[in-house]
Amino acid sequence: MMGHTHALTGAIAWLGLAPPLAALPLLNESSRFIETGIMATALTPAELIAGAIICAGAAMLPDLDHPSATIAQTFGPVTWLLSKAVSWLAGGHRGATHSLAFAVASGLGAHWLAASYPIGRDIMVVLLIGLALRAIGIGIPGKKVASAMVDICMTAGLFAVFLSLGVGYAWLGLAVGIGSLVHVVGDCMTERGCPVLWPLSVKFVLPWKIGIKTGKKFEQKILAPVLSVAIVGLLFWRLAPL
């Protein structure tokens, strides 16, 4: 699947799953609740929106094993070098990062980081916001440096807004794990499939050659608009007062 499709499905997964999951013990960082709407006793509206953006960014993490992907150019040389390192460690594109093991490890790692190192947590949050923005097309076509600068400025702005609104990140590991898993599930629906049970080499792929062909008309003209409408609908459902 293309980057924007992964990002959109990550946001949808968060908006659908986060409220009931966040109401479970140990997932709330504070006792701040809202009194109206279906979000009661779960996340604040700001945390819901921040989580959707971060989960969209996390849905791009498995593709950091592909140095030629647009996502590897998000922050210029920084993400390109990171992508080269991830590709080498993962054994190439659609290797270890496209597995259940990676989704679990990334989620647990992000949860540990959020709980132990605030600076490291903030760096990860900034990275994931930037990945989400680039995936949905923020930037200037054909201008890598200018696109990176636009992404950096918008990422900094969003992070500052979340900081001013007192967004907590006790749910960061949950968002990263869900986003990574959604990416794997999405790529299993393409014609190439994924090694879900890595290090086993067997790939999970839809039968009868009905997998989505990456970048073709169905994904760009039909699937992407449907996913965008779904996000708007979920936001209204989650945030509108009863």
C-alpha positions, 0 to 999 in steps of 0.5 A: 500500500502507498504511504497515505493509505497506511497513514489513513488506516492508522488514524482510523484504527486509533479513532476506533480502538483508542477510547475503549482501550484507553479506559482500561487500567494503567493506560490513563496518565491522569484523571482528566475526563470530559463530561459529555460525549462518548469519550467520557472516562477515556481520553480528552479530545486533544489526546484523541486527535494527537493519538490519531496523528501519532498512530498515523505516523506509526503506521509508516514505521515499517516502511523505514526499511525502504530508503527509496520511499518518500517517508525516508525523506521526511526529515532529509538526511536524518530519516534517510540515514535512519532508513538505511540502518533499519533496512540493513537490520531488517534484511531489506524491504518487507522483512522483519519490520513487516511482522507481528514481532516488530509491531509488538516490539515497537509498541513496548519500546515506545511505552517504555520510552514514554514512561522512562525518558521524557526527552526521548518520548518527545523526540519520538512524538515529533518524529511520528507527527512528521511521518504522518504529515509527510505521508498524507502529502504535506510538502512541495512536489519535487522539492525535497529540501523545501518539503522537509522544511515545511514538514519540520515547521508544521511538526513543531507547530503541532507539537507546541499545540499539544504541549500547550493543551497538556496532552499526556503520552501514557498511551504512546506505546499503544498508538505505536503498536496499533499503527505498526500492526495496521501497516502489516495488516494492510500490506498483507492485503496487497499482492506481495503480502508480508512475513507476519510470523518473521523470522519464519519466511512464509508470507501472508497474502490474500488468495486467488490474486485478489490483493490490492495492487499498490498505487493503482486506480483503486487505491488512489481513486476509491480507497483513499477517499473512502478512508478520508470520509471514515476519519471525518465520521469517526471524529464526529462520532467520538467528539460530538456531544450526545 
